[in-house]
Amino acid sequence: MSEYSKWLGRNEVKSDTISKAAVTRFQATLDTSPVEGVPQGFHWCLCLPDIATDDLGLDGHPPKGGFLPPIDLPRRMWAASVVSFLSPIEMDAKIERSSTVTNITEKSGKSGDLVFVDVEHVTRSNTIEAIREQQTIVYREATTTRAPLPPCSPETGDPIDLSEWDWTRTLMPKTTMLFRYSAMTFNSHRIHYDLPYARDEELYPGLVVHGPLMATLLLDHCARQFGRDALSQFSYKGVSPAFADQPLHLVGRGDKELELCVIGADNRTVVKASAVRSTD
C-alpha cells in the first residue's frame, strides 16, 4: 500500500463570491472585450489557496502535507484537466467548491520518479452544480540539465503551416500577462514571475507560461468562434513548456466535437485539448 494512501478521499470545501470587477480584470488579462456574464475558465480564479506568505515553500507553493499529500519530489505542476460545464455560473453568485483526492499513482519514467495525484472538484453556483472537473497534478524529480530557449521560428525544416486548422489566433504571452494571471489565480509558484529562480533553481530558459492560462486562452479562443458558454466539455493536457515573450498559436478545428492545440513558434506542440459544444 502506498505511503500516501491515507490521503485518498481527503476532502476540502471552499467558498467564494463573484464580482463584475473581478470578471472584468480577468477579461482584461486575456485581452478580450468585456461581455455580459461569467466566461468559461473563470472558475480557475475561484476558491483559491489562502496560505500565509511566511508559510510558502521555497518555490512559492503551499507547504506539503495539507490537503494534498506530502509527495517527496521537488517539482509540482498542473498537468491536465477534464472539465464538464453543467450550468453557467451567474454574476454575483455564491460559490462553493468541494475538492476530493481520488487517486494517487506512482510511476518511474525516463526523467525519474513520478507521482500523479487526481483531484475531483465540484463547483456549485448558488447551490446548483455548475462545473465538475478532474484535475491531474504531477510531481517529479528536479532536472539537472538546462534546456535551451526554443527558437522563435524553425531553424530547419518546413515553416509552420496552420492551414489545416479551421480557426487560428497568434499571440505573445508577455511577462505582464503571466503576472496578472498569477495574481488572478493567487498562484505564487515562482517559475511564472521570478526569472532568476526559474532560470537558476529550476533550470528553465525563461519564465514559464501557466498551463491553465493556456487552457483558458483556448477556452477564450472557442468563445471568440462560437460565443459565450459554447462548450459542455473541455479537456487539456500539457505536453511541453511554453515561455514568456515567445509567440503561441492557438488553433482549432471541428464543429460539434473540437480538436484544439497550442503550438509554439518552433512548431512544437505545447498543449493538446479537445472540447464538445453544447447542444443548447
ChimeraX commands (.cxc) that place a marker at each C-alpha (Angstrom):
marker #1 position 0.00,0.00,0.00 radius 0.5
marker #1 position 1.28,3.44,-0.91 radius 0.5
marker #1 position 2.52,5.62,1.93 radius 0.5
marker #1 position 0.19,8.31,0.55 radius 0.5
marker #1 position -2.94,6.13,0.61 radius 0.5
marker #1 position -4.32,7.84,3.71 radius 0.5
marker #1 position -4.79,10.97,1.56 radius 0.5
marker #1 position -7.26,9.16,-0.70 radius 0.5
marker #1 position -10.73,10.55,-0.14 radius 0.5
marker #1 position -9.42,13.64,1.64 radius 0.5
marker #1 position -11.86,16.47,1.09 radius 0.5
marker #1 position -11.89,20.22,1.49 radius 0.5
marker #1 position -14.64,22.75,0.83 radius 0.5
marker #1 position -14.03,26.39,-0.04 radius 0.5
marker #1 position -16.41,29.28,-0.62 radius 0.5
marker #1 position -16.17,32.38,-2.77 radius 0.5
marker #1 position -18.22,35.05,-4.49 radius 0.5
marker #1 position -18.06,36.50,-7.98 radius 0.5
marker #1 position -17.87,40.20,-8.69 radius 0.5
marker #1 position -18.19,42.01,-12.00 radius 0.5
marker #1 position -14.92,43.83,-11.25 radius 0.5
marker #1 position -13.02,40.53,-10.97 radius 0.5
marker #1 position -14.53,39.25,-14.22 radius 0.5
marker #1 position -13.60,42.50,-15.97 radius 0.5
marker #1 position -9.99,42.15,-14.78 radius 0.5
marker #1 position -9.98,38.54,-15.99 radius 0.5
marker #1 position -11.10,39.64,-19.44 radius 0.5
marker #1 position -8.50,42.42,-19.47 radius 0.5
marker #1 position -5.80,39.84,-18.67 radius 0.5
marker #1 position -6.83,37.84,-21.75 radius 0.5
marker #1 position -7.15,40.96,-23.95 radius 0.5
marker #1 position -10.82,40.27,-24.60 radius 0.5
marker #1 position -13.59,42.82,-24.76 radius 0.5
marker #1 position -15.89,42.82,-21.71 radius 0.5
marker #1 position -19.07,40.82,-22.26 radius 0.5
marker #1 position -22.06,40.10,-20.07 radius 0.5
marker #1 position -21.82,37.03,-17.88 radius 0.5
marker #1 position -19.00,34.90,-16.49 radius 0.5
marker #1 position -16.63,33.43,-19.10 radius 0.5
marker #1 position -15.82,29.73,-19.11 radius 0.5
marker #1 position -12.45,29.31,-17.44 radius 0.5
marker #1 position -13.09,31.94,-14.77 radius 0.5
marker #1 position -13.75,29.12,-12.26 radius 0.5
marker #1 position -9.95,28.67,-12.02 radius 0.5
marker #1 position -9.90,32.10,-10.34 radius 0.5
marker #1 position -12.26,30.97,-7.56 radius 0.5
marker #1 position -11.85,29.21,-4.20 radius 0.5
marker #1 position -8.12,29.83,-4.17 radius 0.5
marker #1 position -5.47,28.80,-1.61 radius 0.5
marker #1 position -5.04,31.31,1.20 radius 0.5
marker #1 position -1.77,30.16,2.78 radius 0.5
marker #1 position 0.13,32.90,4.61 radius 0.5
marker #1 position 3.19,34.18,2.74 radius 0.5
marker #1 position 5.57,33.10,5.52 radius 0.5
marker #1 position 4.28,29.54,5.19 radius 0.5
marker #1 position 5.01,29.16,1.47 radius 0.5
marker #1 position 7.80,26.88,0.31 radius 0.5
marker #1 position 10.95,27.97,-1.49 radius 0.5
marker #1 position 9.23,27.52,-4.85 radius 0.5
marker #1 position 6.22,29.59,-3.78 radius 0.5
marker #1 position 3.88,26.62,-3.44 radius 0.5
marker #1 position 1.88,25.98,-0.27 radius 0.5
marker #1 position 3.61,23.58,2.14 radius 0.5
marker #1 position 3.27,19.86,1.53 radius 0.5
marker #1 position 1.05,17.68,3.67 radius 0.5
marker #1 position -2.07,19.84,3.85 radius 0.5
marker #1 position -4.94,18.93,1.57 radius 0.5
marker #1 position -2.54,17.38,-0.95 radius 0.5
marker #1 position -0.21,14.54,0.11 radius 0.5
marker #1 position 3.41,15.36,1.07 radius 0.5
marker #1 position 4.99,13.94,-2.09 radius 0.5
marker #1 position 8.76,13.85,-1.61 radius 0.5
marker #1 position 9.58,15.17,-5.09 radius 0.5
marker #1 position 10.58,18.82,-5.64 radius 0.5
marker #1 position 8.70,19.74,-8.83 radius 0.5
marker #1 position 4.93,20.02,-8.96 radius 0.5
marker #1 position 2.76,21.07,-11.87 radius 0.5
marker #1 position -0.84,21.02,-13.03 radius 0.5
marker #1 position -0.58,18.52,-15.87 radius 0.5
marker #1 position -4.13,18.07,-17.16 radius 0.5
marker #1 position -7.83,18.61,-16.54 radius 0.5
marker #1 position -11.11,17.20,-17.79 radius 0.5
marker #1 position -13.92,19.71,-17.27 radius 0.5
marker #1 position -17.68,19.35,-17.62 radius 0.5
marker #1 position -19.61,22.62,-17.84 radius 0.5
marker #1 position -23.02,21.70,-16.45 radius 0.5
marker #1 position -24.61,25.09,-15.87 radius 0.5
marker #1 position -23.46,28.71,-16.39 radius 0.5
marker #1 position -22.04,30.49,-13.35 radius 0.5
marker #1 position -24.04,33.60,-12.61 radius 0.5
marker #1 position -22.62,37.01,-11.79 radius 0.5
marker #1 position -22.65,37.77,-8.03 radius 0.5
marker #1 position -23.30,34.09,-7.32 radius 0.5
marker #1 position -22.24,32.42,-4.09 radius 0.5
marker #1 position -19.71,29.76,-5.00 radius 0.5
marker #1 position -18.86,26.55,-3.17 radius 0.5
marker #1 position -16.18,24.14,-4.36 radius 0.5
marker #1 position -15.76,20.66,-2.92 radius 0.5
marker #1 position -12.40,19.03,-3.72 radius 0.5
marker #1 position -11.55,15.35,-3.17 radius 0.5
marker #1 position -8.32,13.41,-3.71 radius 0.5
marker #1 position -9.50,10.48,-5.84 radius 0.5
marker #1 position -6.33,8.69,-6.96 radius 0.5
marker #1 position -2.55,8.59,-6.38 radius 0.5
marker #1 position -0.31,6.76,-8.84 radius 0.5
marker #1 position 3.46,6.28,-8.53 radius 0.5
marker #1 position 5.50,5.64,-11.69 radius 0.5
marker #1 position 9.06,5.72,-12.97 radius 0.5
marker #1 position 9.94,7.24,-16.34 radius 0.5
marker #1 position 12.90,8.47,-18.35 radius 0.5
marker #1 position 13.05,11.58,-16.20 radius 0.5
marker #1 position 12.94,9.62,-12.93 radius 0.5
marker #1 position 10.23,9.03,-10.36 radius 0.5
marker #1 position 6.78,10.48,-10.93 radius 0.5
marker #1 position 3.67,10.70,-8.77 radius 0.5
marker #1 position 0.28,11.60,-10.24 radius 0.5
marker #1 position -2.44,12.92,-7.94 radius 0.5
marker #1 position -6.01,13.16,-9.25 radius 0.5
marker #1 position -8.38,15.63,-7.60 radius 0.5
marker #1 position -12.08,15.96,-8.33 radius 0.5
marker #1 position -13.50,19.47,-8.00 radius 0.5
marker #1 position -17.24,20.10,-7.89 radius 0.5
marker #1 position -18.19,23.78,-8.17 radius 0.5
marker #1 position -21.68,24.96,-7.26 radius 0.5
marker #1 position -23.14,28.34,-8.14 radius 0.5
marker #1 position -25.97,29.37,-5.78 radius 0.5
marker #1 position -26.19,25.65,-4.75 radius 0.5
marker #1 position -26.56,24.50,-8.41 radius 0.5
marker #1 position -23.81,22.19,-9.65 radius 0.5
marker #1 position -22.11,24.19,-12.38 radius 0.5
marker #1 position -18.73,22.57,-13.07 radius 0.5
marker #1 position -17.24,19.15,-12.44 radius 0.5
marker #1 position -13.52,18.78,-13.04 radius 0.5
marker #1 position -10.95,16.00,-12.77 radius 0.5
marker #1 position -7.54,17.62,-12.27 radius 0.5
marker #1 position -4.22,15.77,-12.52 radius 0.5
marker #1 position -1.20,17.09,-10.64 radius 0.5
marker #1 position 2.21,15.57,-11.35 radius 0.5
marker #1 position 5.19,15.56,-9.03 radius 0.5
marker #1 position 8.63,14.78,-10.45 radius 0.5
marker #1 position 12.33,14.94,-9.77 radius 0.5
marker #1 position 14.36,18.08,-10.38 radius 0.5
marker #1 position 16.16,18.30,-13.68 radius 0.5
marker #1 position 19.93,18.63,-13.83 radius 0.5
marker #1 position 20.11,19.95,-17.40 radius 0.5
marker #1 position 19.17,23.43,-18.52 radius 0.5
marker #1 position 17.02,23.38,-21.65 radius 0.5
marker #1 position 17.75,26.00,-24.33 radius 0.5
marker #1 position 15.16,28.64,-25.10 radius 0.5
marker #1 position 13.21,27.41,-28.14 radius 0.5
marker #1 position 13.82,29.43,-31.31 radius 0.5
marker #1 position 11.04,31.81,-32.29 radius 0.5
marker #1 position 10.91,30.25,-35.75 radius 0.5
marker #1 position 12.02,26.87,-37.08 radius 0.5
marker #1 position 15.69,26.87,-37.97 radius 0.5
marker #1 position 15.36,23.73,-40.09 radius 0.5
marker #1 position 12.56,22.01,-41.95 radius 0.5
marker #1 position 9.35,23.46,-43.28 radius 0.5
marker #1 position 7.77,26.62,-41.82 radius 0.5
marker #1 position 4.72,26.27,-39.62 radius 0.5
marker #1 position 1.62,25.51,-41.67 radius 0.5
marker #1 position -1.63,26.37,-39.90 radius 0.5
marker #1 position -3.81,25.88,-42.97 radius 0.5
marker #1 position -5.09,22.51,-41.73 radius 0.5
marker #1 position -6.80,24.21,-38.80 radius 0.5
marker #1 position -10.24,25.83,-39.12 radius 0.5
marker #1 position -9.52,28.89,-36.99 radius 0.5
marker #1 position -6.28,30.26,-35.59 radius 0.5
marker #1 position -5.02,33.06,-33.40 radius 0.5
marker #1 position -1.41,34.01,-32.69 radius 0.5
marker #1 position -0.45,35.89,-29.56 radius 0.5
marker #1 position 2.59,36.73,-27.46 radius 0.5
marker #1 position 2.16,35.90,-23.75 radius 0.5
marker #1 position 4.13,38.73,-22.19 radius 0.5
marker #1 position 5.52,38.79,-18.67 radius 0.5
marker #1 position 2.72,41.20,-17.72 radius 0.5
marker #1 position 0.10,38.63,-18.77 radius 0.5
marker #1 position 1.81,35.97,-16.67 radius 0.5
marker #1 position 1.97,38.34,-13.69 radius 0.5
marker #1 position -1.69,39.26,-13.99 radius 0.5
marker #1 position -2.80,35.63,-14.31 radius 0.5
marker #1 position -0.70,34.68,-11.27 radius 0.5
marker #1 position -2.44,37.46,-9.37 radius 0.5
marker #1 position -5.91,36.47,-10.62 radius 0.5
marker #1 position -5.38,32.85,-9.53 radius 0.5
marker #1 position -3.30,33.66,-6.41 radius 0.5
marker #1 position -0.61,31.40,-7.86 radius 0.5
marker #1 position 2.72,32.13,-6.19 radius 0.5
marker #1 position 4.78,29.48,-7.99 radius 0.5
marker #1 position 7.94,31.44,-8.79 radius 0.5
marker #1 position 8.59,29.93,-12.24 radius 0.5
marker #1 position 5.89,32.26,-13.59 radius 0.5
marker #1 position 7.26,35.61,-12.35 radius 0.5
marker #1 position 10.74,35.21,-10.83 radius 0.5
marker #1 position 13.19,34.82,-13.72 radius 0.5
marker #1 position 16.36,34.24,-11.63 radius 0.5
marker #1 position 14.57,31.48,-9.70 radius 0.5
marker #1 position 13.09,29.88,-12.84 radius 0.5
marker #1 position 16.46,30.01,-14.59 radius 0.5
marker #1 position 18.90,29.22,-11.76 radius 0.5
marker #1 position 16.89,26.92,-9.47 radius 0.5
marker #1 position 14.61,25.00,-11.84 radius 0.5
marker #1 position 16.84,25.41,-14.93 radius 0.5
marker #1 position 14.14,26.73,-17.23 radius 0.5
marker #1 position 15.37,29.03,-20.02 radius 0.5
marker #1 position 12.71,31.63,-19.25 radius 0.5
marker #1 position 9.51,32.37,-17.34 radius 0.5
marker #1 position 7.05,29.51,-17.79 radius 0.5
marker #1 position 3.55,30.18,-19.13 radius 0.5
marker #1 position 0.93,28.65,-16.82 radius 0.5
marker #1 position -0.76,25.51,-18.14 radius 0.5
marker #1 position -4.21,26.69,-17.02 radius 0.5
marker #1 position -3.54,30.09,-18.62 radius 0.5
marker #1 position -3.03,28.37,-21.98 radius 0.5
marker #1 position -6.14,26.27,-21.33 radius 0.5
marker #1 position -8.04,29.48,-20.55 radius 0.5
marker #1 position -6.77,31.04,-23.77 radius 0.5
marker #1 position -8.10,28.01,-25.68 radius 0.5
marker #1 position -11.49,28.42,-23.97 radius 0.5
marker #1 position -11.44,32.10,-24.96 radius 0.5
marker #1 position -10.46,31.01,-28.49 radius 0.5
marker #1 position -13.63,28.88,-28.63 radius 0.5
marker #1 position -15.74,31.71,-27.20 radius 0.5
marker #1 position -14.49,34.06,-29.92 radius 0.5
marker #1 position -15.53,31.47,-32.50 radius 0.5
marker #1 position -18.82,30.16,-31.08 radius 0.5
marker #1 position -19.94,32.61,-28.38 radius 0.5
marker #1 position -20.32,32.55,-24.60 radius 0.5
marker #1 position -20.90,29.23,-22.79 radius 0.5
marker #1 position -20.38,27.36,-26.04 radius 0.5
marker #1 position -18.82,24.25,-24.52 radius 0.5
marker #1 position -20.24,21.42,-22.45 radius 0.5
marker #1 position -16.92,19.58,-22.08 radius 0.5
marker #1 position -13.27,20.55,-22.27 radius 0.5
marker #1 position -10.08,18.63,-21.58 radius 0.5
marker #1 position -6.44,19.59,-21.90 radius 0.5
marker #1 position -3.01,18.10,-21.33 radius 0.5
marker #1 position 0.30,19.91,-21.08 radius 0.5
marker #1 position 2.83,18.41,-23.50 radius 0.5
marker #1 position 5.83,20.76,-23.26 radius 0.5
marker #1 position 6.55,24.11,-21.60 radius 0.5
marker #1 position 5.99,27.49,-23.20 radius 0.5
marker #1 position 7.88,30.62,-22.23 radius 0.5
marker #1 position 7.06,34.31,-21.90 radius 0.5
marker #1 position 7.69,36.67,-24.81 radius 0.5
marker #1 position 7.54,33.90,-27.42 radius 0.5
marker #1 position 4.67,33.57,-29.93 radius 0.5
marker #1 position 2.00,30.92,-29.41 radius 0.5
marker #1 position -0.51,29.73,-32.00 radius 0.5
marker #1 position -3.99,28.85,-30.71 radius 0.5
marker #1 position -5.65,26.55,-33.23 radius 0.5
marker #1 position -8.90,24.62,-33.52 radius 0.5
marker #1 position -10.99,22.60,-35.93 radius 0.5
marker #1 position -14.33,20.83,-35.98 radius 0.5
marker #1 position -17.93,21.80,-35.40 radius 0.5
marker #1 position -19.57,19.72,-32.67 radius 0.5
marker #1 position -16.51,17.84,-31.41 radius 0.5
marker #1 position -13.50,20.12,-31.43 radius 0.5
marker #1 position -9.78,19.44,-31.62 radius 0.5
marker #1 position -7.69,22.20,-30.09 radius 0.5
marker #1 position -3.99,22.82,-29.69 radius 0.5
marker #1 position -1.39,25.34,-28.62 radius 0.5
marker #1 position 1.63,25.31,-30.93 radius 0.5
marker #1 position 4.92,27.03,-30.23 radius 0.5
marker #1 position 6.69,29.23,-32.76 radius 0.5
marker #1 position 9.18,26.39,-33.31 radius 0.5
marker #1 position 6.31,24.07,-34.39 radius 0.5
marker #1 position 6.37,22.29,-31.03 radius 0.5
marker #1 position 3.07,21.06,-29.57 radius 0.5
marker #1 position 2.66,22.74,-26.19 radius 0.5
marker #1 position -0.90,21.83,-25.20 radius 0.5
marker #1 position -3.31,19.25,-26.63 radius 0.5
marker #1 position -7.01,19.76,-25.95 radius 0.5
marker #1 position -10.46,18.70,-27.05 radius 0.5
marker #1 position -13.95,20.03,-26.46 radius 0.5
marker #1 position -17.61,19.30,-27.12 radius 0.5
marker #1 position -20.00,22.09,-27.99 radius 0.5
marker #1 position -23.18,22.46,-26.01 radius 0.5
marker #1 position -26.40,21.47,-27.77 radius 0.5
marker #1 position -28.39,24.22,-26.03 radius 0.5
marker link #1:1,2 radius 0.2
marker link #1:2,3 radius 0.2
marker link #1:3,4 radius 0.2
marker link #1:4,5 radius 0.2
marker link #1:5,6 radius 0.2
marker link #1:6,7 radius 0.2
marker link #1:7,8 radius 0.2
marker link #1:8,9 radius 0.2
marker link #1:9,10 radius 0.2
marker link #1:10,11 radius 0.2
marker link #1:11,12 radius 0.2
marker link #1:12,13 radius 0.2
marker link #1:13,14 radius 0.2
marker link #1:14,15 radius 0.2
marker link #1:15,16 radius 0.2
marker link #1:16,17 radius 0.2
marker link #1:17,18 radius 0.2
marker link #1:18,19 radius 0.2
marker link #1:19,20 radius 0.2
marker link #1:20,21 radius 0.2
marker link #1:21,22 radius 0.2
marker link #1:22,23 radius 0.2
marker link #1:23,24 radius 0.2
marker link #1:24,25 radius 0.2
marker link #1:25,26 radius 0.2
marker link #1:26,27 radius 0.2
marker link #1:27,28 radius 0.2
marker link #1:28,29 radius 0.2
marker link #1:29,30 radius 0.2
marker link #1:30,31 radius 0.2
marker link #1:31,32 radius 0.2
marker link #1:32,33 radius 0.2
marker link #1:33,34 radius 0.2
marker link #1:34,35 radius 0.2
marker link #1:35,36 radius 0.2
marker link #1:36,37 radius 0.2
marker link #1:37,38 radius 0.2
marker link #1:38,39 radius 0.2
marker link #1:39,40 radius 0.2
marker link #1:40,41 radius 0.2
marker link #1:41,42 radius 0.2
marker link #1:42,43 radius 0.2
marker link #1:43,44 radius 0.2
marker link #1:44,45 radius 0.2
marker link #1:45,46 radius 0.2
marker link #1:46,47 radius 0.2
marker link #1:47,48 radius 0.2
marker link #1:48,49 radius 0.2
marker link #1:49,50 radius 0.2
marker link #1:50,51 radius 0.2
marker link #1:51,52 radius 0.2
marker link #1:52,53 radius 0.2
marker link #1:53,54 radius 0.2
marker link #1:54,55 radius 0.2
marker link #1:55,56 radius 0.2
marker link #1:56,57 radius 0.2
marker link #1:57,58 radius 0.2
marker link #1:58,59 radius 0.2
marker link #1:59,60 radius 0.2
marker link #1:60,61 radius 0.2
marker link #1:61,62 radius 0.2
marker link #1:62,63 radius 0.2
marker link #1:63,64 radius 0.2
marker link #1:64,65 radius 0.2
marker link #1:65,66 radius 0.2
marker link #1:66,67 radius 0.2
marker link #1:67,68 radius 0.2
marker link #1:68,69 radius 0.2
marker link #1:69,70 radius 0.2
marker link #1:70,71 radius 0.2
marker link #1:71,72 radius 0.2
marker link #1:72,73 radius 0.2
marker link #1:73,74 radius 0.2
marker link #1:74,75 radius 0.2
marker link #1:75,76 radius 0.2
marker link #1:76,77 radius 0.2
marker link #1:77,78 radius 0.2
marker link #1:78,79 radius 0.2
marker link #1:79,80 radius 0.2
marker link #1:80,81 radius 0.2
marker link #1:81,82 radius 0.2
marker link #1:82,83 radius 0.2
marker link #1:83,84 radius 0.2
marker link #1:84,85 radius 0.2
marker link #1:85,86 radius 0.2
marker link #1:86,87 radius 0.2
marker link #1:87,88 radius 0.2
marker link #1:88,89 radius 0.2
marker link #1:89,90 radius 0.2
marker link #1:90,91 radius 0.2
marker link #1:91,92 radius 0.2
marker link #1:92,93 radius 0.2
marker link #1:93,94 radius 0.2
marker link #1:94,95 radius 0.2
marker link #1:95,96 radius 0.2
marker link #1:96,97 radius 0.2
marker link #1:97,98 radius 0.2
marker link #1:98,99 radius 0.2
marker link #1:99,100 radius 0.2
marker link #1:100,101 radius 0.2
marker link #1:101,102 radius 0.2
marker link #1:102,103 radius 0.2
marker link #1:103,104 radius 0.2
marker link #1:104,105 radius 0.2
marker link #1:105,106 radius 0.2
marker link #1:106,107 radius 0.2
marker link #1:107,108 radius 0.2
marker link #1:108,109 radius 0.2
marker link #1:109,110 radius 0.2
marker link #1:110,111 radius 0.2
marker link #1:111,112 radius 0.2
marker link #1:112,113 radius 0.2
marker link #1:113,114 radius 0.2
marker link #1:114,115 radius 0.2
marker link #1:115,116 radius 0.2
marker link #1:116,117 radius 0.2
marker link #1:117,118 radius 0.2
marker link #1:118,119 radius 0.2
marker link #1:119,120 radius 0.2
marker link #1:120,121 radius 0.2
marker link #1:121,122 radius 0.2
marker link #1:122,123 radius 0.2
marker link #1:123,124 radius 0.2
marker link #1:124,125 radius 0.2
marker link #1:125,126 radius 0.2
marker link #1:126,127 radius 0.2
marker link #1:127,128 radius 0.2
marker link #1:128,129 radius 0.2
marker link #1:129,130 radius 0.2
marker link #1:130,131 radius 0.2
marker link #1:131,132 radius 0.2
marker link #1:132,133 radius 0.2
marker link #1:133,134 radius 0.2
marker link #1:134,135 radius 0.2
marker link #1:135,136 radius 0.2
marker link #1:136,137 radius 0.2
marker link #1:137,138 radius 0.2
marker link #1:138,139 radius 0.2
marker link #1:139,140 radius 0.2
marker link #1:140,141 radius 0.2
marker link #1:141,142 radius 0.2
marker link #1:142,143 radius 0.2
marker link #1:143,144 radius 0.2
marker link #1:144,145 radius 0.2
marker link #1:145,146 radius 0.2
marker link #1:146,147 radius 0.2
marker link #1:147,148 radius 0.2
marker link #1:148,149 radius 0.2
marker link #1:149,150 radius 0.2
marker link #1:150,151 radius 0.2
marker link #1:151,152 radius 0.2
marker link #1:152,153 radius 0.2
marker link #1:153,154 radius 0.2
marker link #1:154,155 radius 0.2
marker link #1:155,156 radius 0.2
marker link #1:156,157 radius 0.2
marker link #1:157,158 radius 0.2
marker link #1:158,159 radius 0.2
marker link #1:159,160 radius 0.2
marker link #1:160,161 radius 0.2
marker link #1:161,162 radius 0.2
marker link #1:162,163 radius 0.2
marker link #1:163,164 radius 0.2
marker link #1:164,165 radius 0.2
marker link #1:165,166 radius 0.2
marker link #1:166,167 radius 0.2
marker link #1:167,168 radius 0.2
marker link #1:168,169 radius 0.2
marker link #1:169,170 radius 0.2
marker link #1:170,171 radius 0.2
marker link #1:171,172 radius 0.2
marker link #1:172,173 radius 0.2
marker link #1:173,174 radius 0.2
marker link #1:174,175 radius 0.2
marker link #1:175,176 radius 0.2
marker link #1:176,177 radius 0.2
marker link #1:177,178 radius 0.2
marker link #1:178,179 radius 0.2
marker link #1:179,180 radius 0.2
marker link #1:180,181 radius 0.2
marker link #1:181,182 radius 0.2
marker link #1:182,183 radius 0.2
marker link #1:183,184 radius 0.2
marker link #1:184,185 radius 0.2
marker link #1:185,186 radius 0.2
marker link #1:186,187 radius 0.2
marker link #1:187,188 radius 0.2
marker link #1:188,189 radius 0.2
marker link #1:189,190 radius 0.2
marker link #1:190,191 radius 0.2
marker link #1:191,192 radius 0.2
marker link #1:192,193 radius 0.2
marker link #1:193,194 radius 0.2
marker link #1:194,195 radius 0.2
marker link #1:195,196 radius 0.2
marker link #1:196,197 radius 0.2
marker link #1:197,198 radius 0.2
marker link #1:198,199 radius 0.2
marker link #1:199,200 radius 0.2
marker link #1:200,201 radius 0.2
marker link #1:201,202 radius 0.2
marker link #1:202,203 radius 0.2
marker link #1:203,204 radius 0.2
marker link #1:204,205 radius 0.2
marker link #1:205,206 radius 0.2
marker link #1:206,207 radius 0.2
marker link #1:207,208 radius 0.2
marker link #1:208,209 radius 0.2
marker link #1:209,210 radius 0.2
marker link #1:210,211 radius 0.2
marker link #1:211,212 radius 0.2
marker link #1:212,213 radius 0.2
marker link #1:213,214 radius 0.2
marker link #1:214,215 radius 0.2
marker link #1:215,216 radius 0.2
marker link #1:216,217 radius 0.2
marker link #1:217,218 radius 0.2
marker link #1:218,219 radius 0.2
marker link #1:219,220 radius 0.2
marker link #1:220,221 radius 0.2
marker link #1:221,222 radius 0.2
marker link #1:222,223 radius 0.2
marker link #1:223,224 radius 0.2
marker link #1:224,225 radius 0.2
marker link #1:225,226 radius 0.2
marker link #1:226,227 radius 0.2
marker link #1:227,228 radius 0.2
marker link #1:228,229 radius 0.2
marker link #1:229,230 radius 0.2
marker link #1:230,231 radius 0.2
marker link #1:231,232 radius 0.2
marker link #1:232,233 radius 0.2
marker link #1:233,234 radius 0.2
marker link #1:234,235 radius 0.2
marker link #1:235,236 radius 0.2
marker link #1:236,237 radius 0.2
marker link #1:237,238 radius 0.2
marker link #1:238,239 radius 0.2
marker link #1:239,240 radius 0.2
marker link #1:240,241 radius 0.2
marker link #1:241,242 radius 0.2
marker link #1:242,243 radius 0.2
marker link #1:243,244 radius 0.2
marker link #1:244,245 radius 0.2
marker link #1:245,246 radius 0.2
marker link #1:246,247 radius 0.2
marker link #1:247,248 radius 0.2
marker link #1:248,249 radius 0.2
marker link #1:249,250 radius 0.2
marker link #1:250,251 radius 0.2
marker link #1:251,252 radius 0.2
marker link #1:252,253 radius 0.2
marker link #1:253,254 radius 0.2
marker link #1:254,255 radius 0.2
marker link #1:255,256 radius 0.2
marker link #1:256,257 radius 0.2
marker link #1:257,258 radius 0.2
marker link #1:258,259 radius 0.2
marker link #1:259,260 radius 0.2
marker link #1:260,261 radius 0.2
marker link #1:261,262 radius 0.2
marker link #1:262,263 radius 0.2
marker link #1:263,264 radius 0.2
marker link #1:264,265 radius 0.2
marker link #1:265,266 radius 0.2
marker link #1:266,267 radius 0.2
marker link #1:267,268 radius 0.2
marker link #1:268,269 radius 0.2
marker link #1:269,270 radius 0.2
marker link #1:270,271 radius 0.2
marker link #1:271,272 radius 0.2
marker link #1:272,273 radius 0.2
marker link #1:273,274 radius 0.2
marker link #1:274,275 radius 0.2
marker link #1:275,276 radius 0.2
marker link #1:276,277 radius 0.2
marker link #1:277,278 radius 0.2
marker link #1:278,279 radius 0.2
marker link #1:279,280 radius 0.2
view
